[in-house]
Amino acid sequence: MDKWKAVRYGIDSDIELYDLSTDESESQDIAADHPAIVQQFDEIFENERDNTACFPYGGVKQDYKSQDKYTNKNGNFEKIN
């Protein structure tokens, strides 16, 4: 959806929202500032997909917060704390 990217790491996690026109590294979750856009993505996540055994609605629970995050600055990846 245009400049927006939404991510949800499992059915019971919140949707994260990023404005890729100003935040390519996806370091600023702005979901709380744009509830209507988050709702649109929630509907897309639920309705615009095929429910298959390999990709069930809700996905697999992940501990994504423990994963390291990086930003790309001028072709160099730097770890974000």
C-alpha positions as CSV (number, residue, x, y, z in Angstrom):
1,M,0.0,0.0,0.0
2,D,2.0,2.9,-1.4
3,K,4.7,3.9,1.1
4,W,3.4,1.8,4.0
5,K,4.7,-1.6,5.2
6,A,2.9,-3.5,7.9
7,V,4.3,-6.5,9.7
8,R,2.7,-9.0,12.2
9,Y,4.8,-11.8,13.7
10,G,1.9,-14.2,14.5
11,I,-1.8,-13.9,15.1
12,D,-1.4,-12.7,18.7
13,S,1.1,-10.0,18.1
14,D,0.4,-6.3,17.3
15,I,0.8,-5.0,13.7
16,E,3.8,-2.9,13.3
17,L,3.6,-0.1,10.7
18,Y,6.5,1.6,8.9
19,D,6.6,4.5,6.4
20,L,9.2,3.4,3.9
21,S,9.4,6.8,2.3
22,T,11.1,8.1,5.5
23,D,12.2,5.0,7.3
24,E,13.8,2.4,5.0
25,S,15.4,0.6,7.9
26,E,12.0,0.0,9.6
27,S,13.2,1.3,12.9
28,Q,10.2,3.5,13.9
29,D,7.0,1.6,14.4
30,I,4.3,4.3,13.9
31,A,1.2,2.0,14.1
32,A,-0.2,4.0,17.1
33,D,-0.2,7.2,15.0
34,H,-2.2,5.6,12.1
35,P,-4.9,3.3,13.4
36,A,-7.0,3.5,10.2
37,I,-4.1,2.2,8.1
38,V,-3.3,-0.5,10.6
39,Q,-7.0,-1.6,10.4
40,Q,-6.7,-1.8,6.6
41,F,-3.7,-4.0,6.9
42,D,-5.4,-6.2,9.5
43,E,-8.2,-6.8,7.0
44,I,-5.7,-7.6,4.2
45,F,-3.8,-10.0,6.5
46,E,-7.0,-11.8,7.3
47,N,-8.9,-11.8,4.0
48,E,-6.4,-11.5,1.1
49,R,-4.6,-14.8,1.4
50,D,-4.8,-18.5,0.9
51,N,-5.1,-20.7,4.0
52,T,-2.7,-23.5,3.3
53,A,-1.0,-26.1,5.6
54,C,2.3,-24.4,4.8
55,F,1.1,-20.9,5.6
56,P,-1.8,-21.1,8.1
57,Y,-3.6,-18.0,9.2
58,G,-1.8,-16.9,12.3
59,G,1.5,-18.3,11.2
60,V,4.2,-19.6,13.5
61,K,5.0,-18.0,16.8
62,Q,8.3,-16.2,16.7
63,D,10.5,-14.5,19.2
64,Y,11.3,-11.7,16.8
65,K,12.1,-9.1,19.5
66,S,15.2,-11.1,20.4
67,Q,16.5,-10.9,16.8
68,D,19.1,-8.3,15.9
69,K,18.0,-5.4,13.7
70,Y,20.2,-3.6,11.2
71,T,20.0,-0.4,9.2
72,N,21.6,0.1,5.8
73,K,23.4,3.4,5.7
74,N,25.1,4.1,2.3
75,G,25.5,0.4,1.6
76,N,26.9,-0.4,5.0
77,F,24.8,-2.4,7.5
78,E,24.9,-1.2,11.1
79,K,23.3,-3.0,14.0
80,I,20.5,-1.1,15.8
81,N,20.3,-1.4,19.6
